[in-house]
Amino acid sequence: MNTFEQGLGRYLDKGLLAFLRDIRIAIIGAGGLGSNCAVHLVRSGFANLVLADADTVEPSNLNRQHFTLAQVGTPKVLALRDNLLAINPAVRIEAHHLLVDARNMPGLFGTCDAVVEAVDDPRTKKLIIETMVPTGRLVVGASGLGGVGRAAEMRVRTLGPRLVIVGDHATACDALTPPLSPGVGMAAAMQADVVLNHFHTLYKERS
């Protein structure tokens, strides 16, 4: 057990930590939602992540995504992997710098216990839900996180036994309501909280 895990053990018991370490989480998209959600998950004890994203870090990402100026030009999944390892060197990160589609999704995420949908494109969001929900895995998406001053409207909506969507479910990211750190970060934290609560509950039921 490394120094990070020893510190986390002050808040979570050893049995729960051992359980969370073996849970495999897919994060599709390593931008504002995915990068911040991944950090929250690792800080909460998860240590087995599969990351997938085709983009590289750009200067316009730094206002809300968990990257540094020195990482501009680096594939997001590789930069995020490095940042997560800096938090907990024991994490197991499988990083895929590619575009996720219907053909590769089952192979990439078939061994995962939960999927975090963290992409911008509505068609890809729909594809992830249609592909992964029928597998019985927990799928946690986001909708409506643009602009400022909407914290009170952010909520968790359960749309099925294994499908949960967070956000205000209305406000798109555009010129009038751009993606900014507080709103994006809040949605990412809500996604991570849904995942943690799901497996924390499952652990208690099995104990």
ZIFENTA-V451628 format. One record per residue. N is the residue number from 0. RES is the residue in three letters. PHI is phi in radians with two decimals (* if undefined). PSI is psi in whole degrees, -180 to 180 (999 if undefined). Layout:
n	res	phi	psi
N	RES	PHI	PSI
N	RES	PHI	PSI
This chain:
n	res	phi	psi
0	MET	*	122
1	ASN	-1.45	-179
2	THR	-1.08	-42
3	PHE	-1.05	-48
4	GLU	-1.16	-34
5	GLN	-1.09	-42
6	GLY	-1.15	-41
7	LEU	-1.13	-30
8	GLY	-1.10	-12
9	ARG	-1.22	-24
10	TYR	-1.97	-27
11	LEU	-2.16	137
12	ASP	-1.27	162
13	LYS	-1.08	-36
14	GLY	-1.13	-44
15	LEU	-1.14	-42
16	LEU	-1.06	-43
17	ALA	-1.10	-39
18	PHE	-1.13	-47
19	LEU	-1.15	-33
20	ARG	-1.04	-31
21	ASP	-1.60	-7
22	ILE	-1.33	130
23	ARG	-1.80	119
24	ILE	-1.98	128
25	ALA	-1.62	135
26	ILE	-2.17	110
27	ILE	-1.70	105
28	GLY	1.92	125
29	ALA	-2.09	34
30	GLY	-1.66	-135
31	GLY	-1.04	-47
32	LEU	-1.27	-54
33	GLY	-1.12	-44
34	SER	-1.16	-43
35	ASN	-1.25	-39
36	CYS	-1.09	-42
37	ALA	-1.05	-42
38	VAL	-1.09	-45
39	HIS	-1.06	-41
40	LEU	-1.14	-45
41	VAL	-1.13	-42
42	ARG	-1.15	-18
43	SER	-1.66	-1
44	GLY	1.97	-9
45	PHE	-1.27	140
46	ALA	-2.45	18
47	ASN	-2.47	95
48	LEU	-2.11	144
49	VAL	-1.99	118
50	LEU	-1.88	140
51	ALA	-2.48	128
52	ASP	-2.93	142
53	ALA	-1.69	-4
54	ASP	-1.63	165
55	THR	-1.95	160
56	VAL	-1.22	129
57	GLU	-2.07	158
58	PRO	-0.96	-35
59	SER	-1.24	-10
60	ASN	-1.44	-23
61	LEU	-1.24	-12
62	ASN	-1.29	-13
63	ARG	-2.61	-10
64	GLN	-1.82	151
65	HIS	-1.44	66
66	PHE	-2.36	167
67	THR	-2.00	166
68	LEU	-1.03	-36
69	ALA	-1.16	-16
70	GLN	-1.65	1
71	VAL	-1.02	132
72	GLY	1.64	-9
73	THR	-1.56	140
74	PRO	-0.91	133
75	LYS	-1.00	-40
76	VAL	-1.15	-33
77	LEU	-1.33	-39
78	ALA	-1.12	-43
79	LEU	-1.16	-40
80	ARG	-0.97	-46
81	ASP	-1.10	-40
82	ASN	-1.18	-36
83	LEU	-1.23	-39
84	LEU	-1.15	-29
85	ALA	-1.20	-25
86	ILE	-1.43	-51
87	ASN	-2.38	104
88	PRO	-1.08	-12
89	ALA	-1.58	-3
90	VAL	-1.19	147
91	ARG	-1.84	113
92	ILE	-2.03	122
93	GLU	-1.82	110
94	ALA	-1.90	126
95	HIS	-2.09	112
96	HIS	-1.57	84
97	LEU	-2.80	168
98	LEU	-1.56	125
99	VAL	-1.40	133
100	ASP	-2.47	-178
101	ALA	-1.12	-28
102	ARG	-1.33	-40
103	ASN	-1.67	-12
104	MET	-1.04	-48
105	PRO	-1.05	-40
106	GLY	-1.23	-37
107	LEU	-1.24	-40
108	PHE	-2.08	11
109	GLY	-1.11	-24
110	THR	-1.74	7
111	CYS	-1.50	150
112	ASP	-1.59	-21
113	ALA	-2.67	156
114	VAL	-2.25	128
115	VAL	-1.76	118
116	GLU	-1.52	115
117	ALA	-2.38	48
118	VAL	-2.01	164
119	ASP	-1.62	-37
120	ASP	-1.24	121
121	PRO	-1.02	-35
122	ARG	-1.18	-38
123	THR	-1.23	-38
124	LYS	-0.99	-48
125	LYS	-1.08	-41
126	LEU	-1.11	-43
127	ILE	-1.07	-46
128	ILE	-1.12	-46
129	GLU	-1.17	-30
130	THR	-1.49	-42
131	MET	-1.64	-32
132	VAL	-1.05	-44
133	PRO	-1.10	-16
134	THR	-1.34	-10
135	GLY	1.57	0
136	ARG	-1.41	154
137	LEU	-1.18	130
138	VAL	-2.12	125
139	VAL	-2.13	115
140	GLY	-1.97	-174
141	ALA	-2.53	147
142	SER	-2.68	122
143	GLY	1.52	86
144	LEU	-2.55	21
145	GLY	-1.49	160
146	GLY	1.33	-163
147	VAL	-2.30	163
148	GLY	1.35	20
149	ARG	-2.01	19
150	ALA	-0.99	-40
151	ALA	-1.20	-17
152	GLU	-1.67	-8
153	MET	-1.29	132
154	ARG	-2.64	167
155	VAL	-1.80	127
156	ARG	-2.11	122
157	THR	-1.60	117
158	LEU	-1.79	-2
159	GLY	-3.11	176
160	PRO	-0.99	-30
161	ARG	-2.27	18
162	LEU	-2.21	121
163	VAL	-2.27	135
164	ILE	-2.15	133
165	VAL	-1.96	162
166	GLY	2.17	-172
167	ASP	-1.59	-4
168	HIS	1.09	23
169	ALA	-2.56	-39
170	THR	-1.61	108
171	ALA	-1.33	160
172	CYS	-1.50	115
173	ASP	-2.60	-166
174	ALA	-1.10	-34
175	LEU	-1.48	-30
176	THR	-2.26	74
177	PRO	-1.24	162
178	PRO	-1.31	114
179	LEU	-2.12	159
180	SER	-0.98	-46
181	PRO	-1.07	-48
182	GLY	-1.20	-45
183	VAL	-1.13	-44
184	GLY	-1.10	-38
185	MET	-1.12	-44
186	ALA	-1.10	-41
187	ALA	-1.11	-41
188	ALA	-1.14	-37
189	MET	-1.15	-40
190	GLN	-1.06	-47
191	ALA	-1.10	-38
192	ASP	-1.15	-38
193	VAL	-1.07	-45
194	VAL	-1.12	-47
195	LEU	-1.09	-44
196	ASN	-1.10	-40
197	HIS	-1.04	-49
198	PHE	-1.42	-26
199	HIS	-1.12	-43
200	THR	-1.11	-43
201	LEU	-1.10	-40
202	TYR	-1.09	-44
203	LYS	-1.13	-37
204	GLU	-1.17	-32
205	ARG	-1.50	-19
206	SER	-1.40	999
